[in-house]
Amino acid sequence: MTPPLTAGVLATMQDLLAVPEGRGGAVWRLDPAARQLDANVIRVLPGDSVARHVEPDLDVLLCVLAGSGELTVGDEAQRLGPGCVAWLPHGTERALAAGPDGLVYVTAHRRRPGLSIRPAEAGTPRRAAEGGESACLLHRICPGCDRPAEDIGARYCSRCGTELPSAEGV
């Protein structure tokens, strides 16, 4: 039997936004191991972006905490500012671009089940990782230079050579 999680306040908005200037990427993650939900606070530095991608399996809820930017869903660009909430259904192509003040947002989505090994079905294309990509793509944000990796299977940043985080911990 799984022990109950401790519920309650995990952080304050002041804590989440008090990140040293110039630091991008994941600045906070929901940590309890026995959770059903994944949540992350992401900072995209001014002028940076998250490349177009599709989350094949999970719906994602995104809420802007600070800054500004643009969310592109398919071919439609939408302005983002503090308090904007966006729903990104699975299968939707999306991209984010930070404005001149950067963009800080929280994502929430169902937690992915653990990976399992099973035989491939005949005629089914294989994905880069079993179970698809992480909904928030944190494993593709370089901890060294905060740039997103363009290649879905990249293990190292093509810009600075830093090893990228594992998708399993996201």
N, C-alpha and C positions, 0 to 999 in steps of 0.2 A: 504494500500500500504506500502511495506517495504521501509524504508529510505535507500538511497544509502550508501554503505560502503566507508570508506576512503581508497583509494588505495595508495600504496607507500611502502617505505622501512620499514620493521618491525623489523629487527635486522641486525647486521653485523656478519660475521664469527668470528671476535674477541670476540663479546659478547657471541655468542653461545658456543664457546670453553672455555670461562673464567668461568668455573664452578669449585667450590672448589674441590680439590683433594679428592677422596674417595666417592664422591656423584654420584650415578648412577640413572637409571630410566629416566623418562621424565624430561628434563631440559628446554624445551620450547614447547609451543603449540600455534597453530593458534586459536585466541580467538573470533573474531567477530561472533555474534550469527546468523546472516543472511547470512551465507556463504554456498557455494555449495561444498567446498573442506575441507578436514581435513589434517593437516600436523603437525608433531611432530618431535622434535629432542630428540633422545634417547641416553643415555650413558650406555654402558654395561661395568662394571668394569673388570679389567684384570682377566682372568681365568673364568669368569662367562659366562652364556649362557642363551639363550631363548629356552625353550624346544620345541620339535617338535609339530607343530600344523597345522591346516588347516583353512584358511579363506574361508568359503563357499560362500560368496556373493560378495566380492569386490576384484578387482585387486589392487595391491599395488606397488608403485614405491619406491625404496630404493636407497639412494645415501650416500656413505661413506664420511664423512667430515674429520675424523681423526682416527688414530689408525689402527689396523689390526684385522683380524679375519677370520672366515670361515662361509660360507653360505652353508647349505646342503639343496638341493632341491631334494625331493625323496630320492634316494640313492647316488646322485652325490654331492661331496663336491667341493666347489669353493673358492679360496682364495679371500679375500677382503682387499683393501687398499684405501687410500685417492683417491677420484675421481671415484671409481668404482660405476657404476649404474646398478641396477638389477630390472627386472620386475618380479613380482610374481603374476601370474594370479590366479583368484579365483579358489578354489578347489585344489591348489597345496600344498602338504605337504612341510613344511620348518622348519628349525631350524637355529639359529645363535650362534656362539661361539666367544668370544672376545679373542684376542691374548694377549701377555705379556704387551702391552701398553694400553689395553682396546680398545673399539670400540665406535665411535660416528657416528651416522647416522641420516639422515632425512628420514621420510616416508611421502608419499602423496597418498591420495586416495579419491574417491568420499565420501562425507559425507553421513552417514546413515540417512534415513528418520526417523522422529519421530516414537516412538512406538505407535502401535494401538492395541486395544483389538478386537479380532475376534474369532469366534468359530473354534475349531480345526477340520480339515478335517478327516473323518473316515479313519483309516489305515495309517495316517501320523505320523511318530515318532516325538515327541516333542523335541525341542532343549532346552538347559539350559536357554537360554534367547531368547525372541521373537526377530526375526530378525538376529539371529546368534551372533557371537562374534565380538567385536571391531577388526578392521583390524590390529591394532598395539599392541593389548593386554596390553595397559598401565594399565588398571584396574586390571591386575594380577601382576603388579610389586609392591612389598611392599614398602611403603614410609619410613618404619623404618629400614629395612636392605637391600633394593634394590634387593631382590631375587624374581624371578617369582614364582607365585603359580602354583603348578602342577594340582590342581583340578579346572576344568572349572567353577564350581559354588562356589568356596571358597569366603568367606566374610572376613576371618581373615587369617593372615600369619601363617602357621604351624610351622615356625621356631621361630618367636619372638612374635606372638600374636597380632601384630598391625592390625587394621582394614584396609582392602584393599579399594582403591578408587572405586567409582561407575563407571560402564561401561557407564552410561548415559552421563557423563561429558567428555568422551574421544572422 
